[in-house]
């Protein structure tokens, strides 16, 4: 499935050859990072220069940007290998990251549901879904943030297994030494300390890189941190630890002191280019404002803190109207997908064989995946609340962290393409329900066959719809009438 995702993401990756949508910001920033280590401003004709394969010489002035640098460095990596003067080079990082995300999600689903088949389905759905595909073929930041979020989730799954094994071994050693004679004291009172958690450190690093791409990943730090502590508390309760409620302290404090420092150190290190420079934007703020207090903090960090305050104020006050803005209420049903690129052509232009043609890149997802996943969330919610299935809770945590915070900013300008951060968890919710449809090994043969038939038909429908929508995801030139047929809702135009 990862190979399939890679083929879809790399085929004709360089088309269109011009900067599209917000690439006009992030590709230029990535090129600036390669040249200077921090973002710098550009001349007005920079877009045309990129399209012509001739990036202009940077202006001397530093540029004010409001997103951290990790995602832009990942774009810059492709430019370093394949050149800054071609669209394949500046989109390579996104395509590679999107393909690896497909692989990661498949592995995560296989472990989460203990089924290679369900892992394959999860990889398939993410590989062929248009929303993630468009992000993987465009140099925006969200696909990089999504990758680090998925990687952090996978690391926490491994940490859950590792932590339970460590707990079982510690209790077994105590039992072997006679420590479990009294269930109200000794090892069974609170359970042992589990301090060394390398997978949790890895998760913290991944979360730091996610926040270092876009600040909206901060919600995942909070939610995933709570999730991993609750997993540990549940493990102690199942193991028979008497005071498992008090074990919140024994698990919560080490988790905080592992995840948060790892994420914070990683995030701060991602600003190294800015910190090591002398003339990046706002770099000398502390020297220019020596009486602002906090003198014990090193000047570069005080300048960085002021930069963050300014950027937060910008994000919080972002209320400008945009023709493709959409409320978070509409995202699950794709009420207003974002048009990344559109170009019309008359007969004979750009290979147009009809009276008029359209070349488009629209971030509409596969309707069967998205609408089925929206309904699947209800089933997953029932299994979490009604049956205490930890897997359902894990899936819902990812959706909640990526989706619910946007409702706190009803006046802010938001876009449907932000939903890519929690799309992998929507896919996991869908696969969770399809696993229920498949049934259990103990079910009758007829029940299993019926479930398999339903799942196969669903997967075939997903593939058919993806093939149908592929032209408006990958900038293929098609007749205008065919483009209109793919715009199922007026709000999609």
Secondary structure, DSSP 4 states (H G I P E B T S, - for coil): -HHHHHHHHHTTTT-S-S--TTHHHHHHHHHHHHHHSS-B---TTHHHHHHTT-PPPPPSSB---SS-SHHHHHHHHHHHHH-SSSHHHHHHHHHHHHHHHHHHHHHHHHHHTT-HHHHHHHHHHHHH-HHHHHHHTS--SHHHHHHHHHHHHHHHHHHHHHHHHHHHHHHHHHHHTTTTSSTTSTHHHH-------HHHHHHHHHHHHHHTT-GGGHHHHHHHHHHHHHHHHHHHHHHT-TTTTTHHHHHHHHHHHHHHHHHHHHHHHTTHHHHH-SSSTTTTHHHH-TTSS-TTS-HHHHHHHHHHHHHHHHHHT-----TT---GGGGGGTTT--EEEEEEEETTSTT--SSEEEEEEE----HHHHHHHHHHHHHHHHHHHHH--HHHHHHHHHHHHHHGGGGG-TTS---GGGGHHHHHHHHHHHHHHHHHHH--TTS-HHHHHHHHHHHHHHHHHHHHHHHHHHHHHTT-EEEHHHHHHH--SGGG-
